[in-house]
């Protein structure tokens, strides 16, 4: 999925592999390998790629809320607040932020 997303976002921005390589400070071969799925970008390059493409890391990796939807989590937190279970609500909120930072 990451490889497909890199290619799709690069094309959406009308960038060639050469241009993306120059922006990222890597070789054209590296970009080609990323897009073909033969390798992945260095972990330190991922935030720069996401920023360049204007997406979050979870979107770049095609990660979605799967355990609970964001609306469901928000509803749980709201209900805990109404029940004055502030510490539990804070715990649920912090867990959600850690699990789904974006």
C-alpha positions in Angstrom: 0.0 0.0 0.0 2.8 2.5 0.9 4.4 2.0 -2.5 1.1 2.6 -4.3 0.4 5.7 -2.3 3.8 7.2 -2.9 3.3 6.7 -6.7 -0.2 8.1 -6.6 0.6 11.2 -4.6 3.7 11.8 -6.7 1.6 11.7 -9.9 -1.1 13.8 -8.3 1.5 16.5 -7.7 2.8 16.1 -11.3 6.2 15.2 -10.1 8.6 12.8 -11.9 10.5 10.2 -10.0 13.6 12.3 -10.7 12.0 15.4 -9.1 10.8 13.5 -6.1 14.2 12.0 -5.7 15.8 15.4 -5.7 13.3 16.8 -3.2 13.8 13.9 -0.9 17.6 13.8 -1.3 17.7 10.2 -2.6 18.5 8.6 -5.9 16.0 8.0 -8.7 16.6 4.3 -8.1 15.5 4.6 -4.5 12.2 6.2 -5.6 11.7 3.6 -8.2 12.2 0.8 -5.6 9.7 2.5 -3.3 7.1 2.6 -5.9 7.6 -0.9 -7.1 7.5 -2.2 -3.5 11.1 -3.5 -3.6 12.1 -1.3 -0.7 10.6 1.3 1.6 11.8 4.8 2.4 14.0 5.2 5.4 11.8 5.8 8.5 13.3 9.3 8.9 12.0 10.3 5.4 8.4 9.3 6.0 7.4 12.5 7.8 9.0 14.6 5.0 7.1 12.5 2.4 3.8 12.9 4.2 4.4 16.7 4.6 5.3 17.0 0.9 2.1 15.2 -0.2 0.0 17.1 2.3 -1.2 14.0 4.1 -0.7 12.5 7.6 1.4 9.4 8.1 -1.6 7.3 8.7 -3.1 8.4 5.4 0.3 7.8 3.7 0.2 4.2 5.1 -3.6 3.8 4.4 -4.3 3.3 8.1 -7.8 3.8 9.1 -9.7 3.5 12.4 -10.6 -0.1 12.4 -11.2 -1.0 16.1 -13.6 1.8 16.6 -14.6 4.7 14.4 -13.6 8.2 15.4 -17.2 9.1 16.0 -17.7 6.1 18.3 -14.6 7.1 20.3 -15.8 10.7 20.6 -19.2 9.5 21.8 -17.6 7.3 24.4 -15.5 10.2 25.7 -18.5 12.5 25.7 -20.6 10.0 27.7 -17.9 9.6 30.2 -17.7 13.3 30.6 -21.5 13.5 31.2 -21.2 10.7 33.8 -18.4 12.8 35.4 -15.9 10.0 34.9 -13.3 12.5 34.0 -10.2 10.3 34.6 -11.6 7.4 32.6 -12.5 9.9 29.8 -9.1 11.3 29.8 -7.6 7.8 29.7 -9.8 6.8 26.7 -8.9 10.1 24.9 -5.2 9.7 25.5 -5.3 6.1 24.3 -7.1 7.2 21.2 -4.6 9.9 20.5 -1.7 7.5 21.0 -3.3 4.9 18.7 -4.6 7.3 16.1 -2.4 10.5 16.3 -3.9 12.0 13.2 
